[in-house]
Amino acid sequence: MPNDLTDTGPTPYHTPRFDALVAEAGRIATGLGHGHTGAEHLLLAVVRDPDAVPTRVLAELVEPADIEKRLLALMTSPAYHENR
């Protein structure tokens, strides 16, 4: 197992959930009319999956629906497109 950031050891494999979340992030981007898939699309896909570990952790701190609402507000705002 690599013990520092310069050791490039074997690349970890993708889990089926990871692949599904990446695919969902792409669908979200397409659905919003975005020509790119970014971290914001991936975060939205994650918070929409109540069984994802990050969502379960976030749910202990905030309401995932509030994160989704805020992300969508930002991602559909004129300022979002101006900063691209």
PyMOL Python script that loads the backbone (N, CA, C, O; Angstrom):
from pymol import cmd

cmd.read_pdbstr("""\
ATOM      1  N   MET A   1       0.846  -1.183   0.000  1.00  0.00           N
ATOM      2  CA  MET A   1       0.000   0.000   0.000  1.00  0.00           C
ATOM      3  C   MET A   1       0.891   1.246   0.000  1.00  0.00           C
ATOM      4  O   MET A   1       1.822   1.334   0.800  1.00  0.00           O
ATOM      5  N   PRO A   2       0.616   2.210  -0.888  1.00  0.00           N
ATOM      6  CA  PRO A   2       1.432   3.428  -0.923  1.00  0.00           C
ATOM      7  C   PRO A   2       1.320   4.182   0.396  1.00  0.00           C
ATOM      8  O   PRO A   2       0.251   4.240   1.003  1.00  0.00           O
ATOM      9  N   ASN A   3       2.445   4.762   0.834  1.00  0.00           N
ATOM     10  CA  ASN A   3       2.409   5.475   2.104  1.00  0.00           C
ATOM     11  C   ASN A   3       2.679   6.961   1.972  1.00  0.00           C
ATOM     12  O   ASN A   3       2.686   7.668   2.980  1.00  0.00           O
ATOM     13  N   ASP A   4       2.902   7.458   0.765  1.00  0.00           N
ATOM     14  CA  ASP A   4       2.984   8.904   0.586  1.00  0.00           C
ATOM     15  C   ASP A   4       2.419   9.276  -0.780  1.00  0.00           C
ATOM     16  O   ASP A   4       2.168   8.408  -1.616  1.00  0.00           O
ATOM     17  N   LEU A   5       2.223  10.561  -0.996  1.00  0.00           N
ATOM     18  CA  LEU A   5       1.544  11.011  -2.207  1.00  0.00           C
ATOM     19  C   LEU A   5       2.372  10.842  -3.469  1.00  0.00           C
ATOM     20  O   LEU A   5       1.831  10.941  -4.571  1.00  0.00           O
ATOM     21  N   THR A   6       3.682  10.588  -3.340  1.00  0.00           N
ATOM     22  CA  THR A   6       4.508  10.409  -4.530  1.00  0.00           C
ATOM     23  C   THR A   6       4.555   8.959  -4.984  1.00  0.00           C
ATOM     24  O   THR A   6       4.971   8.684  -6.110  1.00  0.00           O
ATOM     25  N   ASP A   7       4.145   8.039  -4.146  1.00  0.00           N
ATOM     26  CA  ASP A   7       4.117   6.622  -4.505  1.00  0.00           C
ATOM     27  C   ASP A   7       2.857   6.369  -5.307  1.00  0.00           C
ATOM     28  O   ASP A   7       1.749   6.582  -4.815  1.00  0.00           O
ATOM     29  N   THR A   8       3.018   5.915  -6.537  1.00  0.00           N
ATOM     30  CA  THR A   8       1.856   5.774  -7.421  1.00  0.00           C
ATOM     31  C   THR A   8       1.265   4.387  -7.417  1.00  0.00           C
ATOM     32  O   THR A   8       0.364   4.148  -8.222  1.00  0.00           O
ATOM     33  N   GLY A   9       1.669   3.479  -6.615  1.00  0.00           N
ATOM     34  CA  GLY A   9       1.081   2.149  -6.477  1.00  0.00           C
ATOM     35  C   GLY A   9      -0.054   1.848  -7.444  1.00  0.00           C
ATOM     36  O   GLY A   9      -0.341   2.663  -8.321  1.00  0.00           O
ATOM     37  N   PRO A  10      -0.691   0.725  -7.311  1.00  0.00           N
ATOM     38  CA  PRO A  10      -1.786   0.357  -8.215  1.00  0.00           C
ATOM     39  C   PRO A  10      -2.973   1.309  -8.091  1.00  0.00           C
ATOM     40  O   PRO A  10      -3.280   1.801  -7.005  1.00  0.00           O
ATOM     41  N   THR A  11      -3.626   1.555  -9.206  1.00  0.00           N
ATOM     42  CA  THR A  11      -4.806   2.414  -9.231  1.00  0.00           C
ATOM     43  C   THR A  11      -5.979   1.664  -8.612  1.00  0.00           C
ATOM     44  O   THR A  11      -6.252   0.525  -8.990  1.00  0.00           O
ATOM     45  N   PRO A  12      -6.683   2.296  -7.657  1.00  0.00           N
ATOM     46  CA  PRO A  12      -7.854   1.626  -7.066  1.00  0.00           C
ATOM     47  C   PRO A  12      -8.943   1.399  -8.127  1.00  0.00           C
ATOM     48  O   PRO A  12      -9.104   2.199  -9.049  1.00  0.00           O
ATOM     49  N   TYR A  13      -9.670   0.317  -7.979  1.00  0.00           N
ATOM     50  CA  TYR A  13     -10.755   0.051  -8.915  1.00  0.00           C
ATOM     51  C   TYR A  13     -11.978   0.887  -8.554  1.00  0.00           C
ATOM     52  O   TYR A  13     -12.125   1.325  -7.412  1.00  0.00           O
ATOM     53  N   HIS A  14     -12.854   1.106  -9.534  1.00  0.00           N
ATOM     54  CA  HIS A  14     -14.107   1.836  -9.311  1.00  0.00           C
ATOM     55  C   HIS A  14     -15.164   0.862  -8.841  1.00  0.00           C
ATOM     56  O   HIS A  14     -15.301  -0.234  -9.384  1.00  0.00           O
ATOM     57  N   THR A  15     -15.910   1.268  -7.830  1.00  0.00           N
ATOM     58  CA  THR A  15     -17.036   0.452  -7.380  1.00  0.00           C
ATOM     59  C   THR A  15     -18.228   0.704  -8.298  1.00  0.00           C
ATOM     60  O   THR A  15     -18.275   1.731  -8.975  1.00  0.00           O
ATOM     61  N   PRO A  16     -19.179  -0.203  -8.331  1.00  0.00           N
ATOM     62  CA  PRO A  16     -20.394   0.028  -9.130  1.00  0.00           C
ATOM     63  C   PRO A  16     -21.123   1.305  -8.705  1.00  0.00           C
ATOM     64  O   PRO A  16     -21.657   2.013  -9.559  1.00  0.00           O
ATOM     65  N   ARG A  17     -21.158   1.618  -7.398  1.00  0.00           N
ATOM     66  CA  ARG A  17     -21.824   2.847  -6.945  1.00  0.00           C
ATOM     67  C   ARG A  17     -21.101   4.070  -7.499  1.00  0.00           C
ATOM     68  O   ARG A  17     -21.752   5.016  -7.943  1.00  0.00           O
ATOM     69  N   PHE A  18     -19.767   4.071  -7.482  1.00  0.00           N
ATOM     70  CA  PHE A  18     -19.005   5.191  -8.027  1.00  0.00           C
ATOM     71  C   PHE A  18     -19.334   5.383  -9.503  1.00  0.00           C
ATOM     72  O   PHE A  18     -19.615   6.499  -9.941  1.00  0.00           O
ATOM     73  N   ASP A  19     -19.298   4.299 -10.263  1.00  0.00           N
ATOM     74  CA  ASP A  19     -19.604   4.403 -11.692  1.00  0.00           C
ATOM     75  C   ASP A  19     -21.027   4.916 -11.920  1.00  0.00           C
ATOM     76  O   ASP A  19     -21.266   5.708 -12.833  1.00  0.00           O
ATOM     77  N   ALA A  20     -21.964   4.466 -11.093  1.00  0.00           N
ATOM     78  CA  ALA A  20     -23.350   4.928 -11.221  1.00  0.00           C
ATOM     79  C   ALA A  20     -23.464   6.412 -10.888  1.00  0.00           C
ATOM     80  O   ALA A  20     -24.213   7.135 -11.544  1.00  0.00           O
ATOM     81  N   LEU A  21     -22.728   6.875  -9.873  1.00  0.00           N
ATOM     82  CA  LEU A  21     -22.777   8.290  -9.501  1.00  0.00           C
ATOM     83  C   LEU A  21     -22.151   9.171 -10.582  1.00  0.00           C
ATOM     84  O   LEU A  21     -22.656  10.257 -10.866  1.00  0.00           O
ATOM     85  N   VAL A  22     -21.069   8.714 -11.178  1.00  0.00           N
ATOM     86  CA  VAL A  22     -20.446   9.474 -12.265  1.00  0.00           C
ATOM     87  C   VAL A  22     -21.402   9.545 -13.457  1.00  0.00           C
ATOM     88  O   VAL A  22     -21.546  10.600 -14.074  1.00  0.00           O
ATOM     89  N   ALA A  23     -22.048   8.434 -13.782  1.00  0.00           N
ATOM     90  CA  ALA A  23     -23.020   8.430 -14.879  1.00  0.00           C
ATOM     91  C   ALA A  23     -24.192   9.358 -14.560  1.00  0.00           C
ATOM     92  O   ALA A  23     -24.655  10.093 -15.432  1.00  0.00           O
ATOM     93  N   GLU A  24     -24.664   9.326 -13.332  1.00  0.00           N
ATOM     94  CA  GLU A  24     -25.767  10.199 -12.924  1.00  0.00           C
ATOM     95  C   GLU A  24     -25.353  11.663 -12.994  1.00  0.00           C
ATOM     96  O   GLU A  24     -26.149  12.514 -13.392  1.00  0.00           O
ATOM     97  N   ALA A  25     -24.114  11.964 -12.611  1.00  0.00           N
ATOM     98  CA  ALA A  25     -23.615  13.341 -12.713  1.00  0.00           C
ATOM     99  C   ALA A  25     -23.664  13.808 -14.169  1.00  0.00           C
ATOM    100  O   ALA A  25     -24.016  14.958 -14.435  1.00  0.00           O
ATOM    101  N   GLY A  26     -23.319  12.942 -15.100  1.00  0.00           N
ATOM    102  CA  GLY A  26     -23.405  13.282 -16.520  1.00  0.00           C
ATOM    103  C   GLY A  26     -24.835  13.524 -16.952  1.00  0.00           C
ATOM    104  O   GLY A  26     -25.104  14.453 -17.714  1.00  0.00           O
ATOM    105  N   ARG A  27     -25.757  12.698 -16.475  1.00  0.00           N
ATOM    106  CA  ARG A  27     -27.179  12.897 -16.812  1.00  0.00           C
ATOM    107  C   ARG A  27     -27.687  14.213 -16.231  1.00  0.00           C
ATOM    108  O   ARG A  27     -28.455  14.923 -16.880  1.00  0.00           O
ATOM    109  N   ILE A  28     -27.264  14.539 -15.023  1.00  0.00           N
ATOM    110  CA  ILE A  28     -27.668  15.808 -14.401  1.00  0.00           C
ATOM    111  C   ILE A  28     -27.159  16.970 -15.242  1.00  0.00           C
ATOM    112  O   ILE A  28     -27.906  17.904 -15.534  1.00  0.00           O
ATOM    113  N   ALA A  29     -25.889  16.916 -15.633  1.00  0.00           N
ATOM    114  CA  ALA A  29     -25.315  17.984 -16.456  1.00  0.00           C
ATOM    115  C   ALA A  29     -26.087  18.138 -17.763  1.00  0.00           C
ATOM    116  O   ALA A  29     -26.428  19.252 -18.161  1.00  0.00           O
ATOM    117  N   THR A  30     -26.355  17.037 -18.416  1.00  0.00           N
ATOM    118  CA  THR A  30     -27.110  17.074 -19.670  1.00  0.00           C
ATOM    119  C   THR A  30     -28.503  17.651 -19.446  1.00  0.00           C
ATOM    120  O   THR A  30     -28.976  18.475 -20.229  1.00  0.00           O
ATOM    121  N   GLY A  31     -29.152  17.216 -18.376  1.00  0.00           N
ATOM    122  CA  GLY A  31     -30.497  17.691 -18.068  1.00  0.00           C
ATOM    123  C   GLY A  31     -30.549  19.185 -17.788  1.00  0.00           C
ATOM    124  O   GLY A  31     -31.565  19.837 -18.031  1.00  0.00           O
ATOM    125  N   LEU A  32     -29.450  19.723 -17.277  1.00  0.00           N
ATOM    126  CA  LEU A  32     -29.381  21.160 -17.002  1.00  0.00           C
ATOM    127  C   LEU A  32     -28.883  21.948 -18.207  1.00  0.00           C
ATOM    128  O   LEU A  32     -28.780  23.174 -18.156  1.00  0.00           O
ATOM    129  N   GLY A  33     -28.574  21.235 -19.299  1.00  0.00           N
ATOM    130  CA  GLY A  33     -28.087  21.901 -20.503  1.00  0.00           C
ATOM    131  C   GLY A  33     -26.631  22.324 -20.410  1.00  0.00           C
ATOM    132  O   GLY A  33     -26.191  23.203 -21.150  1.00  0.00           O
ATOM    133  N   HIS A  34     -25.882  21.707 -19.509  1.00  0.00           N
ATOM    134  CA  HIS A  34     -24.471  22.051 -19.343  1.00  0.00           C
ATOM    135  C   HIS A  34     -23.618  21.199 -20.280  1.00  0.00           C
ATOM    136  O   HIS A  34     -23.882  20.009 -20.454  1.00  0.00           O
ATOM    137  N   GLY A  35     -22.621  21.790 -20.869  1.00  0.00           N
ATOM    138  CA  GLY A  35     -21.740  21.091 -21.794  1.00  0.00           C
ATOM    139  C   GLY A  35     -20.556  20.446 -21.107  1.00  0.00           C
ATOM    140  O   GLY A  35     -19.621  20.006 -21.776  1.00  0.00           O
ATOM    141  N   HIS A  36     -20.575  20.383 -19.813  1.00  0.00           N
ATOM    142  CA  HIS A  36     -19.484  19.789 -19.038  1.00  0.00           C
ATOM    143  C   HIS A  36     -20.089  19.068 -17.834  1.00  0.00           C
ATOM    144  O   HIS A  36     -21.220  19.346 -17.436  1.00  0.00           O
ATOM    145  N   THR A  37     -19.332  18.150 -17.265  1.00  0.00           N
ATOM    146  CA  THR A  37     -19.695  17.531 -15.996  1.00  0.00           C
ATOM    147  C   THR A  37     -18.621  17.907 -14.995  1.00  0.00           C
ATOM    148  O   THR A  37     -17.442  17.609 -15.190  1.00  0.00           O
ATOM    149  N   GLY A  38     -19.035  18.563 -13.924  1.00  0.00           N
ATOM    150  CA  GLY A  38     -18.080  19.024 -12.917  1.00  0.00           C
ATOM    151  C   GLY A  38     -18.380  18.443 -11.550  1.00  0.00           C
ATOM    152  O   GLY A  38     -19.302  17.649 -11.365  1.00  0.00           O
ATOM    153  N   ALA A  39     -17.567  18.868 -10.604  1.00  0.00           N
ATOM    154  CA  ALA A  39     -17.712  18.404  -9.227  1.00  0.00           C
ATOM    155  C   ALA A  39     -19.095  18.736  -8.674  1.00  0.00           C
ATOM    156  O   ALA A  39     -19.640  17.990  -7.861  1.00  0.00           O
ATOM    157  N   GLU A  40     -19.661  19.863  -9.119  1.00  0.00           N
ATOM    158  CA  GLU A  40     -20.988  20.243  -8.642  1.00  0.00           C
ATOM    159  C   GLU A  40     -22.057  19.244  -9.083  1.00  0.00           C
ATOM    160  O   GLU A  40     -23.000  18.968  -8.341  1.00  0.00           O
ATOM    161  N   HIS A  41     -21.906  18.704 -10.294  1.00  0.00           N
ATOM    162  CA  HIS A  41     -22.852  17.694 -10.781  1.00  0.00           C
ATOM    163  C   HIS A  41     -22.680  16.394  -9.999  1.00  0.00           C
ATOM    164  O   HIS A  41     -23.652  15.716  -9.666  1.00  0.00           O
ATOM    165  N   LEU A  42     -21.413  16.061  -9.712  1.00  0.00           N
ATOM    166  CA  LEU A  42     -21.143  14.863  -8.930  1.00  0.00           C
ATOM    167  C   LEU A  42     -21.679  15.009  -7.512  1.00  0.00           C
ATOM    168  O   LEU A  42     -22.262  14.067  -6.975  1.00  0.00           O
ATOM    169  N   LEU A  43     -21.490  16.171  -6.900  1.00  0.00           N
ATOM    170  CA  LEU A  43     -22.017  16.388  -5.558  1.00  0.00           C
ATOM    171  C   LEU A  43     -23.541  16.272  -5.548  1.00  0.00           C
ATOM    172  O   LEU A  43     -24.113  15.698  -4.622  1.00  0.00           O
ATOM    173  N   LEU A  44     -24.184  16.802  -6.553  1.00  0.00           N
ATOM    174  CA  LEU A  44     -25.641  16.700  -6.635  1.00  0.00           C
ATOM    175  C   LEU A  44     -26.062  15.234  -6.756  1.00  0.00           C
ATOM    176  O   LEU A  44     -27.024  14.810  -6.116  1.00  0.00           O
ATOM    177  N   ALA A  45     -25.349  14.465  -7.571  1.00  0.00           N
ATOM    178  CA  ALA A  45     -25.649  13.037  -7.692  1.00  0.00           C
ATOM    179  C   ALA A  45     -25.465  12.329  -6.350  1.00  0.00           C
ATOM    180  O   ALA A  45     -26.265  11.468  -5.984  1.00  0.00           O
ATOM    181  N   VAL A  46     -24.416  12.690  -5.624  1.00  0.00           N
ATOM    182  CA  VAL A  46     -24.151  12.059  -4.328  1.00  0.00           C
ATOM    183  C   VAL A  46     -25.257  12.382  -3.329  1.00  0.00           C
ATOM    184  O   VAL A  46     -25.774  11.479  -2.672  1.00  0.00           O
ATOM    185  N   VAL A  47     -25.628  13.653  -3.203  1.00  0.00           N
ATOM    186  CA  VAL A  47     -26.639  13.995  -2.192  1.00  0.00           C
ATOM    187  C   VAL A  47     -28.018  13.443  -2.545  1.00  0.00           C
ATOM    188  O   VAL A  47     -28.889  13.341  -1.681  1.00  0.00           O
ATOM    189  N   ARG A  48     -28.214  13.090  -3.802  1.00  0.00           N
ATOM    190  CA  ARG A  48     -29.484  12.464  -4.190  1.00  0.00           C
ATOM    191  C   ARG A  48     -29.509  10.964  -3.888  1.00  0.00           C
ATOM    192  O   ARG A  48     -30.558  10.330  -3.994  1.00  0.00           O
ATOM    193  N   ASP A  49     -28.371  10.400  -3.516  1.00  0.00           N
ATOM    194  CA  ASP A  49     -28.289   8.975  -3.188  1.00  0.00           C
ATOM    195  C   ASP A  49     -28.230   8.833  -1.671  1.00  0.00           C
ATOM    196  O   ASP A  49     -27.162   8.990  -1.080  1.00  0.00           O
ATOM    197  N   PRO A  50     -29.362   8.540  -1.035  1.00  0.00           N
ATOM    198  CA  PRO A  50     -29.387   8.505   0.431  1.00  0.00           C
ATOM    199  C   PRO A  50     -28.523   7.406   1.036  1.00  0.00           C
ATOM    200  O   PRO A  50     -28.200   7.466   2.223  1.00  0.00           O
ATOM    201  N   ASP A  51     -28.142   6.402   0.248  1.00  0.00           N
ATOM    202  CA  ASP A  51     -27.331   5.309   0.775  1.00  0.00           C
ATOM    203  C   ASP A  51     -25.833   5.534   0.603  1.00  0.00           C
ATOM    204  O   ASP A  51     -25.032   4.755   1.120  1.00  0.00           O
ATOM    205  N   ALA A  52     -25.442   6.587  -0.115  1.00  0.00           N
ATOM    206  CA  ALA A  52     -24.021   6.874  -0.300  1.00  0.00           C
ATOM    207  C   ALA A  52     -23.409   7.297   1.030  1.00  0.00           C
ATOM    208  O   ALA A  52     -24.021   8.053   1.785  1.00  0.00           O
ATOM    209  N   VAL A  53     -22.218   6.817   1.312  1.00  0.00           N
ATOM    210  CA  VAL A  53     -21.559   7.145   2.572  1.00  0.00           C
ATOM    211  C   VAL A  53     -21.439   8.658   2.777  1.00  0.00           C
ATOM    212  O   VAL A  53     -21.747   9.139   3.868  1.00  0.00           O
ATOM    213  N   PRO A  54     -21.002   9.430   1.766  1.00  0.00           N
ATOM    214  CA  PRO A  54     -20.910  10.878   2.000  1.00  0.00           C
ATOM    215  C   PRO A  54     -22.260  11.508   2.346  1.00  0.00           C
ATOM    216  O   PRO A  54     -22.323  12.429   3.159  1.00  0.00           O
ATOM    217  N   THR A  55     -23.316  11.026   1.745  1.00  0.00           N
ATOM    218  CA  THR A  55     -24.647  11.575   2.026  1.00  0.00           C
ATOM    219  C   THR A  55     -25.063  11.253   3.447  1.00  0.00           C
ATOM    220  O   THR A  55     -25.656  12.086   4.131  1.00  0.00           O
ATOM    221  N   ARG A  56     -24.754  10.051   3.889  1.00  0.00           N
ATOM    222  CA  ARG A  56     -25.094   9.680   5.266  1.00  0.00           C
ATOM    223  C   ARG A  56     -24.336  10.552   6.266  1.00  0.00           C
ATOM    224  O   ARG A  56     -24.890  10.942   7.294  1.00  0.00           O
ATOM    225  N   VAL A  57     -23.073  10.857   5.970  1.00  0.00           N
ATOM    226  CA  VAL A  57     -22.289  11.728   6.851  1.00  0.00           C
ATOM    227  C   VAL A  57     -22.855  13.142   6.822  1.00  0.00           C
ATOM    228  O   VAL A  57     -23.061  13.754   7.870  1.00  0.00           O
ATOM    229  N   LEU A  58     -23.107  13.660   5.621  1.00  0.00           N
ATOM    230  CA  LEU A  58     -23.666  15.009   5.501  1.00  0.00           C
ATOM    231  C   LEU A  58     -25.014  15.118   6.210  1.00  0.00           C
ATOM    232  O   LEU A  58     -25.318  16.146   6.815  1.00  0.00           O
ATOM    233  N   ALA A  59     -25.816  14.067   6.138  1.00  0.00           N
ATOM    234  CA  ALA A  59     -27.142  14.082   6.755  1.00  0.00           C
ATOM    235  C   ALA A  59     -27.076  14.229   8.264  1.00  0.00           C
ATOM    236  O   ALA A  59     -28.052  14.641   8.890  1.00  0.00           O
ATOM    237  N   GLU A  60     -25.929  13.894   8.861  1.00  0.00           N
ATOM    238  CA  GLU A  60     -25.758  14.099  10.299  1.00  0.00           C
ATOM    239  C   GLU A  60     -25.536  15.573  10.620  1.00  0.00           C
ATOM    240  O   GLU A  60     -25.714  15.994  11.764  1.00  0.00           O
ATOM    241  N   LEU A  61     -25.152  16.353   9.623  1.00  0.00           N
ATOM    242  CA  LEU A  61     -24.807  17.760   9.832  1.00  0.00           C
ATOM    243  C   LEU A  61     -25.832  18.724   9.244  1.00  0.00           C
ATOM    244  O   LEU A  61     -26.143  19.754   9.842  1.00  0.00           O
ATOM    245  N   VAL A  62     -26.350  18.381   8.075  1.00  0.00           N
ATOM    246  CA  VAL A  62     -27.295  19.236   7.353  1.00  0.00           C
ATOM    247  C   VAL A  62     -28.301  18.350   6.636  1.00  0.00           C
ATOM    248  O   VAL A  62     -28.126  17.135   6.543  1.00  0.00           O
ATOM    249  N   GLU A  63     -29.346  18.972   6.136  1.00  0.00           N
ATOM    250  CA  GLU A  63     -30.354  18.252   5.371  1.00  0.00           C
ATOM    251  C   GLU A  63     -29.880  18.152   3.913  1.00  0.00           C
ATOM    252  O   GLU A  63     -29.703  19.181   3.262  1.00  0.00           O
ATOM    253  N   PRO A  64     -29.669  16.922   3.381  1.00  0.00           N
ATOM    254  CA  PRO A  64     -29.228  16.799   1.995  1.00  0.00           C
ATOM    255  C   PRO A  64     -30.138  17.529   0.989  1.00  0.00           C
ATOM    256  O   PRO A  64     -29.657  18.029  -0.028  1.00  0.00           O
ATOM    257  N   ALA A  65     -31.425  17.588   1.266  1.00  0.00           N
ATOM    258  CA  ALA A  65     -32.338  18.305   0.364  1.00  0.00           C
ATOM    259  C   ALA A  65     -31.997  19.792   0.305  1.00  0.00           C
ATOM    260  O   ALA A  65     -32.187  20.430  -0.731  1.00  0.00           O
ATOM    261  N   ASP A  66     -31.495  20.348   1.409  1.00  0.00           N
ATOM    262  CA  ASP A  66     -31.080  21.754   1.411  1.00  0.00           C
ATOM    263  C   ASP A  66     -29.844  21.960   0.537  1.00  0.00           C
ATOM    264  O   ASP A  66     -29.729  22.969  -0.158  1.00  0.00           O
ATOM    265  N   ILE A  67     -28.920  20.998   0.577  1.00  0.00           N
ATOM    266  CA  ILE A  67     -27.742  21.068  -0.289  1.00  0.00           C
ATOM    267  C   ILE A  67     -28.174  21.007  -1.748  1.00  0.00           C
ATOM    268  O   ILE A  67     -27.711  21.793  -2.574  1.00  0.00           O
ATOM    269  N   GLU A  68     -29.069  20.066  -2.060  1.00  0.00           N
ATOM    270  CA  GLU A  68     -29.565  19.926  -3.435  1.00  0.00           C
ATOM    271  C   GLU A  68     -30.225  21.222  -3.905  1.00  0.00           C
ATOM    272  O   GLU A  68     -29.959  21.693  -5.011  1.00  0.00           O
ATOM    273  N   LYS A  69     -31.075  21.787  -3.074  1.00  0.00           N
ATOM    274  CA  LYS A  69     -31.786  23.023  -3.430  1.00  0.00           C
ATOM    275  C   LYS A  69     -30.802  24.155  -3.713  1.00  0.00           C
ATOM    276  O   LYS A  69     -30.953  24.883  -4.694  1.00  0.00           O
ATOM    277  N   ARG A  70     -29.795  24.302  -2.852  1.00  0.00           N
ATOM    278  CA  ARG A  70     -28.811  25.380  -3.023  1.00  0.00           C
ATOM    279  C   ARG A  70     -27.945  25.162  -4.253  1.00  0.00           C
ATOM    280  O   ARG A  70     -27.654  26.104  -4.990  1.00  0.00           O
ATOM    281  N   LEU A  71     -27.533  23.916  -4.472  1.00  0.00           N
ATOM    282  CA  LEU A  71     -26.741  23.616  -5.671  1.00  0.00           C
ATOM    283  C   LEU A  71     -27.519  23.941  -6.940  1.00  0.00           C
ATOM    284  O   LEU A  71     -26.993  24.576  -7.855  1.00  0.00           O
ATOM    285  N   LEU A  72     -28.768  23.507  -6.990  1.00  0.00           N
ATOM    286  CA  LEU A  72     -29.582  23.767  -8.183  1.00  0.00           C
ATOM    287  C   LEU A  72     -29.801  25.254  -8.400  1.00  0.00           C
ATOM    288  O   LEU A  72     -29.786  25.726  -9.536  1.00  0.00           O
ATOM    289  N   ALA A  73     -30.004  25.996  -7.316  1.00  0.00           N
ATOM    290  CA  ALA A  73     -30.174  27.443  -7.444  1.00  0.00           C
ATOM    291  C   ALA A  73     -28.925  28.077  -8.043  1.00  0.00           C
ATOM    292  O   ALA A  73     -29.014  28.924  -8.931  1.00  0.00           O
ATOM    293  N   LEU A  74     -27.774  27.664  -7.557  1.00  0.00           N
ATOM    294  CA  LEU A  74     -26.522  28.209  -8.072  1.00  0.00           C
ATOM    295  C   LEU A  74     -26.266  27.768  -9.512  1.00  0.00           C
ATOM    296  O   LEU A  74     -25.867  28.577 -10.350  1.00  0.00           O
ATOM    297  N   MET A  75     -26.493  26.492  -9.797  1.00  0.00           N
ATOM    298  CA  MET A  75     -26.176  25.941 -11.114  1.00  0.00           C
ATOM    299  C   MET A  75     -27.122  26.412 -12.212  1.00  0.00           C
ATOM    300  O   MET A  75     -26.824  26.241 -13.394  1.00  0.00           O
ATOM    301  N   THR A  76     -28.236  26.991 -11.848  1.00  0.00           N
ATOM    302  CA  THR A  76     -29.170  27.519 -12.848  1.00  0.00           C
ATOM    303  C   THR A  76     -29.181  29.043 -12.869  1.00  0.00           C
ATOM    304  O   THR A  76     -29.991  29.652 -13.567  1.00  0.00           O
ATOM    305  N   SER A  77     -28.286  29.656 -12.107  1.00  0.00           N
ATOM    306  CA  SER A  77     -28.234  31.116 -12.037  1.00  0.00           C
ATOM    307  C   SER A  77     -27.372  31.680 -13.171  1.00  0.00           C
ATOM    308  O   SER A  77     -26.487  30.991 -13.679  1.00  0.00           O
ATOM    309  N   PRO A  78     -27.627  32.927 -13.565  1.00  0.00           N
ATOM    310  CA  PRO A  78     -26.772  33.559 -14.578  1.00  0.00           C
ATOM    311  C   PRO A  78     -25.315  33.644 -14.145  1.00  0.00           C
ATOM    312  O   PRO A  78     -24.422  33.539 -14.987  1.00  0.00           O
ATOM    313  N   ALA A  79     -25.050  33.831 -12.855  1.00  0.00           N
ATOM    314  CA  ALA A  79     -23.681  33.940 -12.358  1.00  0.00           C
ATOM    315  C   ALA A  79     -22.894  32.655 -12.617  1.00  0.00           C
ATOM    316  O   ALA A  79     -21.696  32.711 -12.894  1.00  0.00           O
ATOM    317  N   TYR A  80     -23.550  31.509 -12.530  1.00  0.00           N
ATOM    318  CA  TYR A  80     -22.884  30.221 -12.783  1.00  0.00           C
ATOM    319  C   TYR A  80     -22.342  30.191 -14.199  1.00  0.00           C
ATOM    320  O   TYR A  80     -21.200  29.789 -14.423  1.00  0.00           O
ATOM    321  N   HIS A  81     -23.150  30.611 -15.145  1.00  0.00           N
ATOM    322  CA  HIS A  81     -22.744  30.557 -16.554  1.00  0.00           C
ATOM    323  C   HIS A  81     -21.702  31.626 -16.877  1.00  0.00           C
ATOM    324  O   HIS A  81     -20.875  31.438 -17.769  1.00  0.00           O
ATOM    325  N   GLU A  82     -21.740  32.736 -16.163  1.00  0.00           N
ATOM    326  CA  GLU A  82     -20.757  33.805 -16.391  1.00  0.00           C
ATOM    327  C   GLU A  82     -19.379  33.385 -15.914  1.00  0.00           C
ATOM    328  O   GLU A  82     -18.371  33.842 -16.453  1.00  0.00           O
ATOM    329  N   ASN A  83     -19.321  32.520 -14.910  1.00  0.00           N
ATOM    330  CA  ASN A  83     -18.029  32.104 -14.344  1.00  0.00           C
ATOM    331  C   ASN A  83     -17.463  30.878 -15.021  1.00  0.00           C
ATOM    332  O   ASN A  83     -16.451  30.355 -14.553  1.00  0.00           O
ATOM    333  N   ARG A  84     -18.037  30.404 -16.064  1.00  0.00           N
ATOM    334  CA  ARG A  84     -17.555  29.212 -16.755  1.00  0.00           C
ATOM    335  C   ARG A  84     -16.397  29.546 -17.618  1.00  0.00           C
ATOM    336  O   ARG A  84     -15.850  28.667 -18.284  1.00  0.00           O
TER     337      ARG A  84
END
""", "prot")
cmd.dss("prot")
cmd.show_as("cartoon", "prot")
cmd.util.cbc("prot")
cmd.orient("prot")
